[in-house]
Structure formats: C-alpha cells, structure tokens
Amino acid sequence: MHFLSALHEHACSWAASATRPALVATNRDTDLIKLLACIFMFIDHAGKMLFPHIPQMRLIGRLAFPMFAYCIAVGAVYTRDPIKYLSRLVLLALVSQPLYALGLDHANSAMFSISLWENPLGAVRAFYINSWQKPSILLSLSLGLCILTAIRSRKWLLALFVYILCCRFSTNLDYGLGGIRLMILYYALCEHPLCALAALSAYMIAWSGGTGYTILGHSFGMRIFALPAVIFCCLPMKRRLHLPKWFLYGFYPVHLAVLAVLCRL
C-alpha cells in the first residue's frame, strides 16, 4: 500500500509539472520586457499612422508581439489566480477594441451605419460590434492565455477546443495561428533556456518565411526582424525593474486614444 501511495503521489507530481512549469529559467525580467514591448508597439503604431514615410519604424515594431507573447506565457506560469488574470486581459480587450479601430484606421462604414441622433443606442451598438471586424492583438493574447490556462489546469478538451477555434479563425487574428503557437512554445520551454533559444529561434525563422527582405541568400518577410526579441526573452536574466501593475493595462488604450486624436489633428 505504501508503494502504491508513493507511486500515485509521484504520478500526480509528474502530471502537475508536465502541465505547469515549476519555474521560469528564461528571462525573468518581465517588467523590462513589458516596458520595451510597449515602446516598440508605440513606435510601430506611430510609424503606421503618423510617419508612413519611415518604414524602419514598422520594422522596429515587429519586436513587440514576441515580447507580449512571452509575458503572457510567464504570467500563466506564475499567476496565483489564472481565471482572474484571464478576465483582466479579456476586459482590456473589450474596452480597447473601439479605440483600436479608431486609432489604427481600422474603422469601417458599418460602424457608422446608424445615425447617433436618430437612434443613439443602436448607433453605439453598431459602432462597437462592427469594430470587431478587425480584432486587436489583445484577442490573440487572450486566446493564447486561455489555452495555457486550460493546459495548466489539465483541461485538455478545452485547450483543444480553443486551439481548433483559433485554427478556424486564424485569418481574423492578429499574427494568426503562428502567434498562438509561439505562446505555447514559450510556456512549454521556459524551464530550459538553451532548448528554448534553439527551438524558438528556429520557429521564428521558419515563421518569417516570405518575400521582401533577403538575408544570407534567403527571403524573409517583416517578421524576421522580431527574432532579436525572441532571443532576448530566452536569455536567463533576473528581475530588476518593477512597474506598477496597472502600467500595461493603462498604456494600451491610452496610446490608442492619443494616436486617434493626433491623426485627426
């Protein structure tokens, strides 16, 4: 009986460690990564809306998503309340979506199809619902976190269902299915820096295939410029910088609102 009890305890411990990494051995300085990601994101969005004649700003902006994706994976490992963490991210996505449509020129005619003066409630509803024709990056991050939360809780059917959902609507997601897979790889390999560095670098190179830029005789799309961000996230670093918890949640909608105002001025 003692042997069976010990075997059961070992199996439960193995199952838990297989679905939730015991620690993060890659870059633990996530506050620095968040700050850099916000800076790169703002450069990217400002380059699109205010300085379209400076394409280098868009290339710098490619660094942002892999950093945000990494922070989501690390958060999924360390959070004490996965549901609360996911709820905050989903709420941010819901609040920020109209600002995203306005700030980054993703507004469409359906958003303004109903007169505000004749039908205020209908106009607001049409404006909000149709702003989701082009979802923000927060939807991709929320779906990725949902999958990681389900894996952590060993709810395999839920994880599979959300992943299949992402496959079905990948063309509507910012960074598509590739971004979802990136978060899963970050989560799965965060205990092993060298493996993470090799596997994620190879993944980014393969994911960046396309045309537009030739490096060492191979053609790549813009995403190849995100490779340094992936390498940085895989490097073992200790936490030093401390940001307020509200920083990232406030920065995203505020920077979109600022861009929306500046573009109209």
C-alpha positions as CSV (number, residue, x, y, z in Angstrom):
1,M,0.0,0.0,0.0
2,H,2.9,2.3,0.8
3,F,4.4,1.6,-2.6
4,L,1.1,2.3,-4.4
5,S,0.6,5.5,-2.4
6,A,4.2,6.7,-3.3
7,L,3.6,5.8,-6.9
8,H,0.4,7.7,-7.1
9,E,2.0,10.8,-5.4
10,H,4.9,10.6,-7.9
11,A,2.4,10.4,-10.8
12,C,0.4,13.3,-9.6
13,S,3.6,15.4,-9.2
14,W,4.8,14.5,-12.7
15,A,1.4,15.4,-14.2
16,A,1.4,18.7,-12.4
17,S,5.0,19.5,-13.6
18,A,4.2,18.4,-17.1
19,T,1.3,20.9,-17.4
20,R,2.7,23.8,-15.3
21,P,6.5,24.5,-15.3
22,A,8.0,24.6,-11.8
23,L,9.9,27.7,-12.6
24,V,10.9,30.1,-15.3
25,A,14.6,29.8,-16.2
26,T,14.5,32.0,-19.2
27,N,14.3,35.8,-18.9
28,R,12.5,36.7,-15.6
29,D,12.8,40.4,-16.0
30,T,9.3,40.6,-17.4
31,D,8.7,44.2,-16.3
32,L,11.6,45.3,-18.5
33,I,10.2,43.2,-21.4
34,K,6.8,44.8,-21.0
35,L,8.3,48.3,-21.0
36,L,10.3,47.6,-24.1
37,A,7.3,45.9,-25.8
38,C,5.2,49.0,-25.1
39,I,7.8,51.3,-26.6
40,F,8.2,49.1,-29.7
41,M,4.5,48.9,-30.1
42,F,4.1,52.7,-29.9
43,I,6.9,53.1,-32.5
44,D,5.1,50.7,-34.8
45,H,1.7,52.3,-34.5
46,A,3.1,55.8,-34.7
47,G,5.0,54.7,-37.8
48,K,1.9,53.5,-39.4
49,M,-0.4,56.4,-38.6
50,L,1.9,59.5,-38.3
51,F,5.1,58.6,-40.2
52,P,4.3,56.2,-43.0
53,H,7.3,57.6,-44.9
54,I,9.6,56.0,-42.3
55,P,9.3,52.2,-42.9
56,Q,12.0,51.5,-40.3
57,M,9.5,52.3,-37.6
58,R,7.3,49.4,-38.6
59,L,10.3,47.0,-38.6
60,I,11.2,48.1,-35.1
61,G,7.6,47.4,-34.2
62,R,8.0,43.7,-35.1
63,L,9.8,43.3,-31.8
64,A,6.7,44.0,-29.7
65,F,4.5,40.9,-30.2
66,P,7.0,38.2,-29.3
67,M,7.7,40.1,-26.1
68,F,4.0,40.4,-25.2
69,A,3.5,36.7,-26.0
70,Y,6.4,35.8,-23.7
71,C,5.0,37.9,-20.8
72,I,1.6,36.1,-21.3
73,A,3.3,32.7,-21.0
74,V,5.3,33.7,-17.9
75,G,2.2,35.1,-16.4
76,A,0.4,31.8,-17.0
77,V,3.1,30.0,-15.0
78,Y,3.3,32.3,-12.0
79,T,-0.2,33.7,-11.6
80,R,-2.0,32.6,-8.4
81,D,-5.4,33.1,-9.9
82,P,-5.4,32.1,-13.7
83,I,-9.1,33.0,-14.1
84,K,-8.7,36.5,-12.7
85,Y,-5.6,37.0,-14.8
86,L,-7.5,35.9,-18.0
87,S,-10.5,38.0,-17.0
88,R,-8.4,41.2,-16.7
89,L,-6.9,40.6,-20.2
90,V,-10.3,39.9,-21.8
91,L,-11.8,43.0,-20.1
92,L,-8.9,45.1,-21.5
93,A,-9.6,43.7,-25.0
94,L,-13.3,44.5,-24.7
95,V,-12.6,48.1,-23.6
96,S,-9.8,48.8,-26.1
97,Q,-11.3,47.4,-29.3
98,P,-13.2,50.6,-30.4
99,L,-10.0,52.7,-29.7
100,Y,-8.0,50.2,-31.7
101,A,-10.3,50.6,-34.7
102,L,-10.2,54.4,-34.5
103,G,-6.5,54.8,-33.5
104,L,-5.1,52.5,-36.2
105,D,-7.5,53.3,-39.0
106,H,-9.4,50.0,-38.9
107,A,-12.8,51.8,-38.8
108,N,-15.4,50.7,-41.4
109,S,-18.6,52.0,-42.8
110,A,-20.7,49.6,-40.8
111,M,-19.5,51.2,-37.6
112,F,-21.3,54.4,-38.7
113,S,-24.2,52.9,-40.4
114,I,-26.8,54.1,-37.9
115,S,-27.3,57.8,-37.0
116,L,-26.4,58.7,-33.5
117,W,-29.1,61.4,-33.4
118,E,-31.9,59.2,-34.6
119,N,-31.0,56.0,-32.7
120,P,-28.3,56.6,-30.0
121,L,-28.3,53.0,-28.6
122,G,-28.4,51.4,-32.0
123,A,-25.6,53.6,-33.2
124,V,-23.4,52.7,-30.2
125,R,-24.2,49.0,-30.6
126,A,-23.4,49.1,-34.3
127,F,-20.2,51.1,-33.7
128,Y,-18.9,48.7,-31.1
129,I,-19.9,45.4,-32.7
130,N,-18.6,46.3,-36.1
131,S,-15.3,47.5,-34.7
132,W,-14.5,43.8,-34.1
133,Q,-14.2,43.1,-37.9
134,K,-10.5,43.7,-37.3
135,P,-9.7,42.5,-33.8
136,S,-6.7,43.9,-31.9
137,I,-3.7,41.9,-30.7
138,L,-5.4,41.5,-27.3
139,L,-7.8,38.9,-28.8
140,S,-4.8,36.8,-29.9
141,L,-3.2,37.2,-26.5
142,S,-6.4,36.3,-24.7
143,L,-7.0,33.1,-26.7
144,G,-3.4,32.1,-26.1
145,L,-3.7,32.7,-22.4
146,C,-7.0,30.7,-22.4
147,I,-5.2,27.7,-23.9
148,L,-2.3,28.0,-21.5
149,T,-4.7,28.3,-18.5
150,A,-6.5,25.1,-19.7
151,I,-3.2,23.2,-20.1
152,R,-2.2,24.3,-16.6
153,S,-5.5,23.0,-15.2
154,R,-5.2,19.8,-17.3
155,K,-8.4,20.6,-19.1
156,W,-7.3,19.1,-22.4
157,L,-10.6,19.2,-24.2
158,L,-11.0,22.9,-23.5
159,A,-7.4,23.6,-24.7
160,L,-8.0,21.6,-27.8
161,F,-11.4,23.3,-28.5
162,V,-9.9,26.8,-28.2
163,Y,-6.9,25.8,-30.4
164,I,-9.3,24.4,-33.1
165,L,-11.2,27.7,-32.8
166,C,-8.0,29.6,-33.4
167,C,-7.3,27.4,-36.4
168,R,-10.8,28.1,-37.8
169,F,-10.5,31.9,-37.4
170,S,-6.7,32.3,-37.8
171,T,-7.1,34.8,-40.7
172,N,-9.0,37.1,-38.3
173,L,-6.4,37.0,-35.6
174,D,-3.6,39.4,-35.4
175,Y,-0.4,37.3,-36.0
176,G,-2.7,34.3,-36.7
177,L,-2.2,30.8,-35.5
178,G,1.6,31.4,-35.5
179,G,1.3,33.8,-32.6
180,I,-0.8,31.2,-30.6
181,R,1.9,28.6,-31.2
182,L,4.6,31.0,-30.1
183,M,2.9,31.4,-26.7
184,I,2.6,27.6,-26.3
185,L,6.3,27.1,-27.1
186,Y,7.3,29.8,-24.6
187,Y,5.2,28.1,-21.9
188,A,6.5,24.6,-22.7
189,L,10.2,25.5,-22.8
190,C,10.6,28.2,-20.2
191,E,12.4,25.8,-17.8
192,H,15.1,25.1,-20.4
193,P,16.8,28.3,-21.7
194,L,19.1,26.6,-24.2
195,C,16.3,24.4,-25.7
196,A,14.0,27.5,-25.7
197,L,16.7,29.6,-27.5
198,A,17.3,26.9,-30.2
199,A,13.7,25.9,-30.7
200,L,12.1,29.4,-30.7
201,S,14.8,30.9,-32.9
202,A,14.2,28.1,-35.4
203,Y,10.4,28.6,-35.1
204,M,10.7,32.3,-35.8
205,I,13.0,31.8,-38.8
206,A,10.5,29.3,-40.2
207,W,7.5,31.5,-39.4
208,S,9.2,34.5,-41.0
209,G,9.4,32.9,-44.5
210,G,8.2,35.2,-47.2
211,T,9.4,38.0,-49.5
212,G,10.6,41.5,-49.1
213,Y,14.0,41.0,-47.4
214,T,16.9,38.9,-48.3
215,I,19.3,37.7,-45.6
216,L,22.2,35.4,-46.4
217,G,20.6,34.4,-49.6
218,H,17.2,33.6,-48.1
219,S,14.0,35.6,-48.5
220,F,12.0,36.6,-45.4
221,G,9.0,38.8,-44.6
222,M,9.0,41.6,-42.0
223,R,8.6,39.1,-39.1
224,I,12.2,38.2,-39.3
225,F,13.0,41.4,-37.5
226,A,11.3,40.0,-34.5
227,L,14.0,37.4,-34.0
228,P,16.1,39.5,-31.6
229,A,13.1,39.8,-29.3
230,V,12.7,36.0,-29.1
231,I,16.4,35.6,-28.3
232,F,16.2,38.3,-25.6
233,C,13.2,36.6,-24.0
234,C,15.1,33.3,-23.9
235,L,18.2,34.7,-22.1
236,P,18.3,33.9,-18.4
237,M,18.0,37.2,-16.6
238,K,17.0,38.2,-13.1
239,R,14.2,40.6,-12.3
240,R,15.3,44.2,-11.6
241,L,12.8,46.7,-13.0
242,H,9.5,47.0,-11.2
243,L,6.5,48.5,-13.0
244,P,3.1,49.2,-11.5
245,K,0.6,46.5,-12.2
246,W,-1.7,49.0,-14.0
247,F,1.0,50.2,-16.4
248,L,0.4,47.8,-19.2
249,Y,-3.4,47.8,-18.8
250,G,-3.5,51.5,-18.9
251,F,-0.8,52.1,-21.6
252,Y,-2.6,50.1,-24.4
253,P,-5.9,52.1,-24.5
254,V,-4.3,55.4,-23.7
255,H,-1.7,55.2,-26.5
256,L,-4.5,54.3,-29.0
257,A,-6.6,57.3,-27.8
258,V,-3.6,59.6,-28.3
259,L,-3.0,58.3,-31.8
260,A,-6.7,58.7,-32.7
261,V,-6.5,62.3,-31.6
262,L,-3.2,63.1,-33.2
263,C,-4.3,61.6,-36.5
264,R,-7.4,63.8,-36.6
265,L,-5.4,66.9,-35.8
